[in-house]
Amino acid sequence: MNSSRLLALSCCLLTTAANATDYSQLPWITRVPNGTFDVVFSITGKIENGLVSEYFMYEPIPESSIYQDIEWKVMPPKELVAVNPANGDKYLRMEGQNASTLPSVEFSFRITFYKVQVNFSKIKKLYPYNKDTKEYKFYTRKMEETCKDSQGKKRTFVDLELPWVKETAAQLMRESGGNPLAYAKSAHRIVSSEFEYYTDDAPGIHPKNLLQSIESKRGHCGLRHRVFITLLRAAGIPARTINCNRPSGSPHVWAEFYLEKYGWIPINLARKAGDFSHFGMYNDHCIILKKDSCVTVATKSGRPCTIVQTRGCWRWNKKGTKGKLKVNFSITGSKVDSES
């Protein structure tokens, strides 16, 4: 598959062809408007106490998809817009070396959200995956991480090779008979029922990475959905997290998995254990910014930066320099009257 088709597929969610934009031609999908908002993104920053040896800031740029229509009011500066070659996401790239100042950027748009519902009764036949495509390989890939476990010990691990992941995936494969849809439903059930959702002010352990989440059986939205996609990738089912911000600015993470010839299927794990109502359904006011977590982007100097969720901001200082970088990301939105 050539690179232009890869980019088109990345930008058109839940489609069966790279140029499919008429969602009425997908009989297994219901798509209805779900509210319109005017949104402003702003990025302001400064450097204090001297120079910063190198800085790099990554701000995803929303694009129209089956879940949202974007009508631009003020476009991001073209000279700062880049495309992530890994998955086709557009982002605002701000970087410099030996810098004493930072640029400020503001852009705005009107967004119409859509409720998307998959009618599984219309999915009559499942097809084998084309494992030769770049998309398949990227969204079933292994990821190596170095982080602390729940006991505070630093460990390096490969996500798909964690014992719990391998054992659970093998069990679900036996139970599903290799049926990817049945497997995904079972993985959704396990994560929903066995992994407690917690808020920032909740008592107890607050896991900060995949390993700690599996060990504690807890997680916020990002980690619970990371567990879900890890289980699917362990079975060779393409899956990815979807990173977004609500017009109020609050972040959220949900997920999708891929069915050959049907497209990406939305999954939003509910906070309440045993609530499976959001399997195959997206119904939120959340500005989609990035497809997949843990995507690596290199700086001009070649330093790798792993973008974990919606955005990133890094700085490095050479020995003896004291520059300190301060950056503020702001998202504000207001609901548009349906009669306006």
N, C-alpha and C positions, 0 to 999 in steps of 0.2 A: 504494500500500500504506500503511495507516495505521500510526501509531507503535507501537501495542500489538502488532501483528503483527510489526513489525520487531524489537521487543525480544524477543518469544518466539522468533523465528527465530535471533536472536543467541545465546540461551541454550540452545537445543536443537541441538547439533551433529549433523551427518550425518543430518538428518531431512528428510522430504519435505513435512511440514506443520508449522505452528507448534506444534501441541499434541501432536505424536507423541512418546510416551514408551515405547511397546511396541516395543522394537527387534527382537523376533522377527518383526514385520511387514515388516522390510526384508530380503528374501531374499538380497541381495548382501552382507550384513554378518554376520560371526561375532563374537560378543561373549561372552567368558568371564572369570570373576573371576581376578584376578592379584595377590592379596595385600591385606592390610588393615593400616593403621597408625594409631596415635594421634599427633596432631600438635598442637603448641603454637606459636602465633605471638606474639611480644612486641615491642613498640616502646617504647623508653625514650630520653629525651633531656634535654638541659639547655642553657641559654644562659649563656655565661660573658662576663665583662667588659662588662656593660651590656645595652642593648636591641638587639633585632634589628628593623629597620624593618618587615620583612614576612617571614613564612615560610609555606611550603606543602609539605605532605608527602602523597604518594599511595601508598597500600598496597592493592593489589588483593585482593579477597576471593574465595576459591574457591567455585564452585557445582557442583552435580551436573550431569553431562552423560553422553554415551555412554561417555566415557573414565573417569569416576569418580563414585562416590556419596559425598555428604557428609552425615554425621550430626553435627549440632552438639552440643557439650557446653557451651561458653560462647560466646554470640553476641557479635559486635562491638557496641559501643554504637550504638543506632539513630540517635542524633542526629548521629553522625559518618559514617553510611553514605550514599553518593551513587551515582548511576547515570551513567555516561558516555553522553551522548546520541549519540555517534558510532557506538558499536557495542554498547551495552547492558551493558557490563561493570559490575559492582558494585565499588566501592572505598571504602576508608576515607580520608576527607578531613579532614586536620588542617591548619589554617591560622590565622594571626593577624597582627596589625599592632602595631608598637611593643611587642613582647612581651619579657618578662624570664624567663618560664618556659615549659616545654612539658608537655603531658599525656603520661601513660604509658598504654599500652593493651595488653591481653593477651586473646587469644581462642583457643579450642581446638575440635577436632573429630576424629571418626574418619572415615577415608577408605578406601574400597575401590576399588582400581584394576581396570581391565578391559583385557584384550588385545582389540584390535579389528582384524579382518582383512577386507579387501575382496576378494570373489570376483569378479574381473572377467569371468569366463565368464557370470555372471548379468546383466551389463550388455550387453544385446543391441542396444540402439538408443540413439544420442546425439541430444539435442534442442538446438535453438538457444536461446541465452540470452535471457531477458527483460531487455532492457537499460534498461527504464524503472524498475526497482526501485531503491530507495535502497541496498540491499545491493550490487547489481551496480555502481553508480556509486562506492560507497565503496571496494570491494575491487578496483577497477581504476583507481583514481585515480593521478594523477601527484603526486610530492612534490618540492618544491624544497628544497635544502639548501645551506648555506654551510659549508665545512670546508676543511682543508688536503689537498692531493694528496700523492702519495708523495715529491715533491720539496720539500715544506714550503710550497708556494705556496697562498695562500688562494683558493678558487674557489667560485662559486655555480653550481649545476647543477640540472637536472631529471632525476630518475632514469631515466624512460622515454625520455629524449632523448639519453642517453649513446651515443656512436658504437658501442661494442661491443654494447650492449644492442640497439640498432636493427638492426645488421647480423646479429647472432645470431638475433634474433627473426624477421627476414625469411627467413633461411636455414631455420629450423625450420618456418616456415609453409609454405614451398615443399615441404619434405620430408614434412610431415604432411598436406598437402592441406587444411589448415584443421580437421583432426580434433583436438579439444581433448585427448582422452586420449592420442593418439599424440604430440602436441606436448609434453604434460607429461612423458611418459616420456623423450623426447629431451632436454628441459631438465634433467631429473634426471640423465641420463647425462652431459651436458656438465659440470654443476657438480660431480658426483661425481668425474669423471675429470680435469678440468682445474684445479680449485681445491683446493689442498692444505690439509688440516686441520692446524692447529698448536695446540699447548698454550702456556700462558703462559711456560713455561721453555724453549721451543724456540728454536734459533738463527734468525737471519735477521729479515726484516721482520715486524712485528706490525701489520697494518692496523687502523685505528681507525674506519673508516667505509666506506660502500659504494664510493666512488670509489677509495680506496686498495686495497680488496679486489680490485676489477676490474683495477686497474693491476698489482698484484703476483701475482694469481691465487692468493691465499691467504686463509684466513679461519677464525675459530672458528665454533662452531655458529650463532651469531646472524647473522654476516655471510654465511656460505655459504647459509643459508636465505633471507636477504634477497636475495641474488643470484637464487636460484631463483624467488621470488615476483615479483621485478622482471621477469624474463624472461616469466613467465606474464601479468602485467598488460600488458606491452607487446603481447601478442597478444589482449588483450581477454578473458582468462580470469581470473575472480575468484580471488584467492589472498591468504593472510595468514600471518603468523608466529604461533606459539602459544608463549607465554612461561610458564615453569613453574620450580618449585623442587622438588628431591627432598626427602624427609623428613630427609635429612642436612643440608639447607640449600644444597647445591650447585645453581647455576642451570643451566638448559638451555633451548634454543630449537629448535623444529621448525616444521613448516609444514602447511598444508592448501590444497587447491585445490577449486573447486566445479564439479560437473557438474549441469547442469539436470535436475531431477526425481529426482536421486539423492542430492544433498547434498554435504557436505564430505568430501574424501578425504585421509586422513593421509599425510604424507611425513616421513620421518626420515632425513636424509642420513647415511650411515655415515661413520665416520672413514677407513676404508680405501677408496681409490679403486677403482671398479669393483664395489663391493658394492651391488647394487640390491635386496636382500632386504627392505628396509623401504619399498618403494614400495607404498602402499596398506595399510600395516600400522603400528599403534602398539602397542608392547610395552615399557613402561617404568614405573617407579615415580616419577612426576613430577607434582606437584600443579599442575594447570593454573590459572593466575592471570589471564591476560589474552590476549585475542584481538587480534593485530596490534600491531606496533611503530609508533613515530612517531605516536602519537595525541595531539593537543593538548588540554589542559584549561586553562581560564582561572582565575586567582585572583580574589579579591574586588575587587581593584583593577583587574582587566582585563588583567593581565600574562599573556601566553601561556606555557604550560609544555609542552614536548613530552616525553611519556613514551616513552623509547626502548625499554626492555625491561620488567622486572617492576615497578619501583617508581621513585619519584623523591623527591628532597628538595632544596629550594631555599631560599636566604635572600638578602635584599638589605639593605644598610645605606645609610642616608642619609649624606651627607658629615659627617664629624666623629664618627660613632658607631662603637663598637668591638665591639659584641656579636658573639659567635661561637657558632654553633649546632653542637652535637654530638649525633648520633642513632645509635642502635644498633638494627638490625633483626635479630631472632633467630628461626630456625626450627629446632625440634627434633622428632624423630619416633621412635617405637619400633614395631617390628613386633608385631602382635597374633597370639598363638597361634591357629591355626585352630580349636582346640577350646574357646577361651574364648568 
